[in-house]
Each structure stands twice: as structure tokens, then as C-alpha cells.
Amino acid sequence: MTLETEISDLWQRHQTDDASFGEAEETLDAFLDALEAGEVRAAEKTDGSWEANEWVKQGILLNFGLRATEAREYGGVTYHDVLPLRDTADLGDRGTRNTPDGTVIRRGAHVGANAIMMSPSFVNIGAYVGDGTLVDSSDTVGSCAQIGSDVKLGANTLIGGVLEPVESAPVVVEDGVSLGAGCRVTSGFVVGENSVVGENTLLSPRIPVYDLVEDEVLYGELPPERRAFARFVESSVSDNDLIPGAAYKPAVVATELENETLEASQREDELR
């Protein structure tokens, strides 16, 4: 029986309260090990589109539904959770660095080789952080988020997480992306490979992306090879008598990637 089959069967029995942690512990531990090794992922790209692996998200939810909250120790502090933190003994052997006093990687998160985890930062269960990626200070990588290789997450960046519904695809940041400090990426948004996003930009399916390269308005995605930055455009409520002057709503403008922008990103790579 495959791990997928075991998780799917356990999920069905859990829906009818016919599953217990005692019988499921070995399967749940093997599942978390597979997540940490990158052998299974919460979402994968198929035929050009990112799709959620429902059974993987079911496995994550089972770990919360069947495990009990326990008192645990970390850094001399007692905390209470259903899961321990991830064992990081393997990181050094793969060239990955994590700084002390606040670098937190939860059990069931994958961190690739030659990555950098600066403190304080947090990577949640089901997240995938690719090889050579920088997770900078005060960054959060939410549950099931998929971060590619050679990505730079600027300081104070939030990558949103999603668990339910299980069919919903998580946030995806593809290979080679650079997100400026203070960026927010939420609700299943996909950032295309090798794009450079200006600081304090909010990327969400609710906010339009004005792609000046293809002259189109997009929602929920930033195409590859773009330079993107936040702007405000006039809102439909501007004509309301209660509003003195025009009202504006957030938007994202995407343009061609300039050589100067690429050179700046390459200089930052040398510092890493």
C-alpha cells in the first residue's frame, strides 16, 4: 500500500470518527518525513498550471485532527502544540544555514540545499523552500506554500498559507523570483519565475495586475520575467457624494524586466 493510499484511507475513516492516533502514528510520521524530504508536495505544476495535491493536504490536516496538544521545549521555553519543530541536523550537511534565536521550521516543512534561513523567520508545515533560496529576517512562509529555487524573500515578507479547502492551491513563488522587503503574497497567487517585485507590494487574487508587456489585466498571477510594483488606480466609488475628491484602490503594474534590475539582483546573490 502506498503512502497516498494509506493517507486517503485514513482520511475517509477520520470523517466518520473511525480513526485513532495510535493506529495512525506510523503513517503520519512517515508522511511528515516525506514532506521534509521533498518527496511529496502540497502542490505541483501540471501542464503549465499549479494544482493542489488533495491527499497531501489531507495528510497535514490528519496530523492536526489525530494528534493531541503536548507541552514541548524549545530554547528553554515551554510551548504547547500538536507537532514538534523540525529536526535541523541535516541542514548543515546540505550547505543550508539557519541563524539562532528565532529561526523556526515546523515539522513537515521542506528546506532545500544551500538555502539561508535568517532569524527571526518561520516556515510552516507543508511548505516547500527550494535549493539556494533566502528566507530573510521576519519572514513567514505559510502552510503548503511552494517556494522555488534561488528565490529571495526580502525582510518582513509574508507568504500566505492555506489548508482548507483541500482542493485550493497554495501560494506559489517560482524559481528565481526576488520579492522586495515587506511584500505580501496571499490566497493562492502564483508569482512567475525570474520576476522581480518591488518592496511593500501586495499580490493577491483580489488585486488586478496590469501587465503592460501583453496589454492585459490579470488576476491571481504575475507572469514570468516581469518587474512588478504597487500603484493605485481610480476606484468605482469615486463619484460617491460622501467622498471628497477621487477614491483609489490598490493595483500592481508589471513591466519588462530591465537589465539594471537583473544586475542589482545578481549583486545581491554575490553577497549571499
MARVEXLO-953535 format. One record per residue: z, y, x negated of N, C-alpha, C in turn. Coordinates in steps of 0.02 Angstrom, whole numbers, plus 32768, in hexadecimal, padded with zeros to 4 digits. Layout:
<recs>
ZYXZYXZYX ...
</recs>
This chain:
<recs>
80007FC47FD68000800080008000803E7FD4 7FD3806E7FE27FD080AA7FBA800780DB7FCD 8012810C7FA28045813F7FB0803381667FEF 7FF481757FF97FDF819880357FEF81708074 7FE2812F80717FF1810480AB803C810180B9 806380FC808480AC80F9808C80C6813A80AB 80AE8172809380C581B380AE80AF81BA80F7 807181A98106805881AF814A807F8183817A 808E8146816480B68119818E80FC81348198 811A814D8163815D81698167815E81A78194 812A81CE81928125820A81BC812481F68206 80FC81C4821780F881AE825C813B81958276 815F8170824C81A08156826181D4818E8264 81CC81C0823981FB81F9823B81F48220827C 81B88222829781AD824782D681D382278311 81E381E7830B820881C58340824F81B3832A 826681D682F682AB81CA82DB82B6818282C6 8280816382AE8285811D8299827D8117824D 8297814882288294814781DF82D5816181C3 82EA8143818B83298158816B831C81658122 8346818F8104833D81A080BD834681628091 8375813780A3838180FC807A834380D2806D 831D80C580A182E0809D809982A780C5807B 82AA8107808182738131806C827C814F8026 82B68149800882C6816D7FCA8294815D7F93 8285811D7F898257810B7F538212812A7F5D 81FA81287F9B81B881457FAA81B981917FA0 81EE81B27FB781F281FA7FB181F782107F68 821C81EB7F3F822181FC7EF881DE81F27ED5 81BB81BB7EE6817981AF7EC9814881E67EDD 814E81FE7F1A812382337F32813082747F0B 816F82867F00817F82C27EDA816782BC7E92 816D82817E75815482757E31810882817E2E 80E482697E61809B82717E63808882BB7E69 80AE82E17E9180A283297E9680AC834B7E52 80E2833B7E3180F1835A7DF180BE83497DBC 80A2830E7DBF806F82F87D8F802A83147DA0 802383327DDA7FE2834C7DF07FB483167E09 7FCF82DB7E177FA682A37E2F7F9382AB7E78 7FBD82CE7E9E7FAD82DE7EE47FB983297EEC 7F9283487F197F9683907F237F9683A07F6D 7FB683D77F7F7FBB83EB7FC57F7984037FE1 7F4A84167FB77F07842B7FCD7ED6841D7F96 7E9884107FA97E6384037F787E2284227F91 7DF684327F617DB684507F737D83841A7F80 7D66841A7FBC7D3583E87FD07CF8840C7FEC 7CBD83FE7FCD7C7E841E7FE37C85846A7FE6 7CA784867FB47CAB84CE7FAF7CE384EF7FD7 7D0984C97FFE7D3F84E580267D8184C38017 7DB684EA80187DF984CF800D7E1584B4804E 7E2D8476804B7E49845680867E8D84388075 7EBB843C80A57EFE8420809C7EFB83D4809E 7F2483B580737F30836D80787F6D836380A5 7F60835380E37F96835181147FCD83208100 7FBA82E780E57FEC82B480D5801A82CD809D 800082F78070802A8312803B805E83428058 8048836C80868078839A80A580AA837380D0 8094833C80EE80C38312811280F882F680E3 80E382E180A8811282C78077814682FA8062 81318339805B8160836E804A819183798083 8178837C80C081A4838580FA81D5834B8102 81BF830F80F181EC82D580F5822682DC80C5 821982F9808A824F8303805A828583318075 8271836080A082A3838C80BF82C2836B80FC 829A8344812182B38327815E82E182EB8154 82D982C7811C8300828981128337829080DF 833382C280B5836882CB8082839F82F8809D 83DB82EC80858415831580998421834B8066 843B8383807C844E83B9804F848983A28024 848483AE7FE384B9839A7FB484CC83D57F88 850A83D37F6F851F84037F3D850183F07EF9 84E1841F7ED884C084117E9884D384477E65 84C984387E2584DB84677DF0849E847E7DCB 849B84BF7DBD846684DB7D94848285187D6F 847F85167D2D8497854E7D0584E0855F7D12 8508852C7D1F854F85387D2B855F85537D70 852D85547D9C8536856C7DE0852A85337E11 8555852D7E43854B84FC7E77851F85197EAE 84EB84F57EC084C185097EF884B884CE7F26 849D84D97F62849784A37F93844E849F7FAA 843184647FA483EB845A7FB783DF84107FC2 83A684017FE3839383BB7FEE8371839E7FB0 835883CA7F84833483B37F49835483CF7F09 835283A97ED3836583C67E93832C83F07E77 833984127E3F830384357E1D82DB84037DF4 82A084177DE2827483EB7DBC828E83E17D75 828983A57D5B829983977D16826283B67CEB 827483E37CBD824284067C95823C83EB7C4E 825983B07C41825783957BFD821083887BE4 81E1837D7C12819C836E7BFE817383AC7BED 818B83E77BFF816284237BF6815484337BAD 8187842F7B84817F843F7B3D814C84127B1B 814C83D37B2D811C83A47B0F80D483B57B20 80CA83DA7B56808683ED7B6C807684367B5C 80A084557B32809284997B1D80A384CF7B4E 80C784BE7B8480DA84EF7BB7811D850E7BA5 8122854F7BB0815F85747BA18181858A7BE2 81C285857BE481E985A27C1B822785C47BFE 823086047C0F826786297BF382A6861F7C1B 82E286287BFD832186187C1F8336864F7C50 837086417C6F839086717C9D836386857CD7 834E86527CFD832D86637D3B82E986457D46 82D0861C7D18829285F87D2482A285BA7D4D 828C85B97D8C829F85837DB9826085607DD2 825D851F7DC4822684F57DDC824484BF7E07 823284BE7E468250848F7E748230844A7E6C 825684177E7C823C83D27E7B81FC83CE7EA6 81C983AB7E8C818B83A37EB1815883D97EA3 816384027E6F813284357E5C811084207E1B 80CF842E7E1780A9841D7DDA809F845C7DB0 80AF84577D7080A1848D7D408079846E7D08 803D848A7CFB800F846C7CCC802284777C83 7FF584627C577FFF84687C0F7FF084B07BF8 801384C57BC3800885067BA4801085407BD6 803985367C088049856B7C38808585927C1F 809185CC7C3E80CA85F67C2C80F086097C6B 813085FB7C6D815C860C7CA5818F863E7C8B 8189867D7CA181B886B07C8C81F086B67CC0 822B86C97CA9826486CF7CD7826B87187CED 828587237D2A829086F07D5D825086E17D82 824186A27D8D8208868F7DB58219864E7DD9 81F486407E0F820586077E3981C585E57E50 81C285A37E478189857B7E5E81A585477E8E 818C85477ECB81A8851D7F00818584D97F04 81A384AD7F2B818B84697F34814284697F4D 811A843C7F3280D584357F4780A584657F26 80BF84977F02809384C67EE0807384A57EA4 803784BD7E93801284A47E59800084E07E2E 801984DF7DF0800B85147DBF7FE284F57D87 7FA5850D7D7E7F7684EF7D507F8484FC7D06 7F5E84DB7CDC7F6584E27C937F58852A7C7D 7F8185417C4E7F7585827C307F8585BD7C5B 7FA685B37C937FB585E97CC27FF7860C7CB1 7FF8864D7CBA803486757CB0805486877CF3 809286727CFD80BB86877D3680ED86B97D1A 80E386F97D298109872E7D08814D873A7D2A 817287697D1081B687787D2881B6878C7D71 81E787737D9581F187827DDC81B9876A7E09 819587377DF3815F87197E1C817B86E07E46 815C86D77E81816B869E7EAC812A867B7EBC 812986397EB080F0860F7EC4810985E37EFC 80F285F17F3A810D85D07F7580F985887F7C 811885667FAC810D851F7FB880C385117FC5 80A884E07FA2806484C77FA9802E84F57F8E 804085307F75800D855E7F597FE9853C7F1F 7FA885487F1A7F7F85297EE77F66855F7EB7 7F7F855D7E7A7F6E858F7E477F45856C7E11 7F0B85867E017EDE85657DD37EF2856C7D8A 7EC4855C7D5D7ECF85607D157EBF85A67CFC 7EE285B97CC77ED785F97CA57EDB86347CD5 7F0B86317D027F1886677D327F5086927D16 7F4D86D37D257F8387017D147FA0871D7D54 7FE0870D7D618004872A7D99802F87627D7D 801D87A07D8C804287D97D72808A87DA7D8B 80B388007D6980FA88047D7B810488187DC4 813687FB7DE38149880A7E28811187F97E59 80EE87C37E4C80B987AB7E7980D587757EA7 80C187797EE780D587477F188099871E7F2E 809C86DD7F23806A86AF7F3E808C868A7F78 807486987FB48095867C7FEF809086317FF4 80BF8613801780BF85CA802280B385B9806A 80A1857B80778098856380BB80A5851880BD 80CC850380EF80D784BB80FA80BE84A5813F 80CC84CD817180B684BB81B4808A84F281D1 805984DE81FB80458499820B8025847681CF 8029843481CE8014840F81947FCA84158186 7FA2842881B77F5A842E81AC7F468472818F 7F7584A081897F6684E3816E7F6184E18122 7F2A84FD81087F2084FF80C07F4D853580A2 7F69852880687F95855980477F6D858E8022 7F9185BE80067F7285F07FDB7F5385CE7F9F 7F1785E57F8C7EF485CA7F527EE086037F24 7EF185FE7EE57EDA862C7EB17EB386037E7F 7E72860C7E7D7E4885E07E557E4A85F27E0A 7E2985C97DE27E2A85D07D997E1786167D82 7E39862C7D4E7E2686697D2B7E3686AA7D4E 7E5B86A77D857E6B86E47DAA7EA3870B7D87 7E9F874D7D8B7ED587787D737EEE87A47DAC 7F2D879C7DBF7F4C87C47DF47F7A87F87DD3 7F6F88377DE37F99886B7DC87FE088697DE2 800C888E7DC18052888F7DD4805B88A47E1D 808888817E40809988947E848069887C7EB9 803A88517EA8800B88377EDA802E88087F0A 801288027F47802A87D37F797FEE87AD7F94 7FF3876B7F937FBD87417FAE7FDD87127FE0 7FC7871580207FEB86F280557FBC86CD8084 7FD986A180AC7FBA868480E87F78866080DB 7F75863980A57F3A861080997EFF8636807B 7F0A867280627ED4869980437EBB86758004 7E7986787FF77E5B86597FBC7E3F868F7F8F 7E5886927F517E4086C17F1F7E0E869C7EF3 7DCF86B27EF47D9A86907ED07DA186957E84 7D8686647E617D90865E7E197D77869C7DF3 7D9C86A97DBD7D8B86DE7D8D7D8C87247DAB 7DAE872D7DE37DB587707E007DF187947DE0 7DED87D67DE17E2388007DC77E3B882D7E00 7E7B88297E117E96884D7E4A7EC788827E32 7EBD88BF7E497EE788F77E347F2F88F07E4C 7F5C89127E2B7FA3890D7E3A7FB289247E82 7FE789057E9D800089167EE17FCD890C7F18 7FA088DC7F0F7F6E88CD7F427F8888947F6F 7F81889E7FB07F95886A7FE17F5688467FF8 7F5488047FEC7F1C87DA80017F3587AC8038 7F1D87B780747F33879280AF7EF8878C80DF 7EF2875681057EBB875081357EBA87878169 7EF087AA81717EF287E081A37ED388228189 7EC6882581487EAD886281297E6488588114 7E37888481287DF0887A81167DE3888580CC 7DB4885E80B27D9C8867806D7D5488838072 7D4A88C0805B7D0888DF805C7CE588CE801A 7CBA889C801E7C9788847FE37C5888AE7FD8 7C5B88DD7FA97C24890A7F9D7BEC88E87F76 7BF888AD7F5B7BC388897F387B91886B7F69 7BAA884D7F9E7B7F882D7FD07B7A88568011 7B9A889080127B9988BC804D7BAF8897808C 7BEA887980887C05885680C27C51885D80C4 7C6C885381007CB5885581097CCE880E8111 7CFF87FC80E97D1A87B880E87D6387B880FD 7D7A878081177DC1877781267DD887358108 7E11873680E67E2F86F980CD7E1586E1808A 7DE88708806B7DCE86F2802A7DB5872E8001 7DBC87277FC17D9D87557F917D6B872B7F68 7D2B873C7F6A7CFA87147F467D0787127EFB 7CEA86E27ED87CF186DF7E8F7CD3871B7E6C 7CEB87277E2F7CCE875B7E037CCF87A07E23 7D0887B37E407D0F87F57E5F7D48881B7E3E 7D43885E7E417D7B88897E327D9288A77E74 7DD0889D7E867DE888B07EC77E2488E07EC1 7E29890D7EF17E60893D7EF17E6E89547F38 7EAA896D7F447EBF89817F877EA789C87F97 7E9189D17FD57E7F8A127FEF7E958A158039 7E928A5080567EA28A58809D7E648A7280C1 7E568A5580FB7E1D8A6A81247E368A828168 7E0E8AA9818A7E238AC681C97E318A9181FE 7E668A9A82237E7C8A6A82557E5F8A7C829A 7E5B8A4982C47E418A5383087E6F8A7C8334 7EAE8A86831E7EDD8AAC83467EDE8AF68332 7EAE8B0A83087EAD8B4F82F07EA88B828328 7E878B70835F7E7C8BA083967EB88BA783C5 7EED8B8083B97F268B8483E67F488BC883E0 7F598BE5841A7F778C28841A7FBB8C2B83F7 7FDC8BF183F1801E8BF183D080198BF78384 7FDD8BEE83697FD58BEE83217FB58C30830A 7FDA8C5882E67FBD8C9682CC7F8F8C888290 7F4F8C9282997F208C8182637F0C8C388267 7EE78C2182357ECD8BDC82357F038BAA8222 7EFC8B6E823C7F278B3682287EFD8B0681FE 7F1E8AE481CE7EFA8AB981A07F1A8A74819E 7EF18A43818D7F0889FE81857EF389E48141 7F1889B281267F07899980E37EC6897280E3 7EA5897480AA7E68894D809F7E63893D8055 7E35891080447E2888FE7FFE7DDE890B7FF1 7DD0892C7FB97D8B89387FA57D7B890B7F69 7D4388E77F6D7D2F88BA7F377CED88D27F1A 7CEB88D97ED87CAE88EF7EB57C9D88BD7E7F 7C6688CA7E5C7C53889F7E257C8688A47DEC 7C8D886E7DC87CBC886C7D907C9D88907D55 7CBF88C27D3B7CA488EA7D057CB888CE7CC1 7C8F88DB7C8E7C9E88C27C4B7CE088DC7C31 7CF0891B7C417D2F89377C297D6B89127C46 7D6588FD7C857D9B88D87CA47DA488947C83 7D6D88727C747D6F88317C537D8D88387C0E 7D7B886C7BE97D9588757BA67DE088817BA7 7DF888A77BD87E4188B27BDE7E6588717BEC 7E4888477C177E6788067C267E6987D97BE8 7E3487DC7BC07E3187B37B847E6587CA7B51 7E72880B7B4C7EA588247B1F7EEA880B7B34 7EF688087B757F3587EE7B8D7F3C87A47B7C 7F05877F7B7E7F0787387B6C7F1D87307B23 7F07875D7AF77F1A87577AB27F6587607AA9 7F83878C7AD27FCB87987ACE7FF2875A7AE4 7FD487317B0F7FF686F57B277FF286BE7AF3 
</recs>
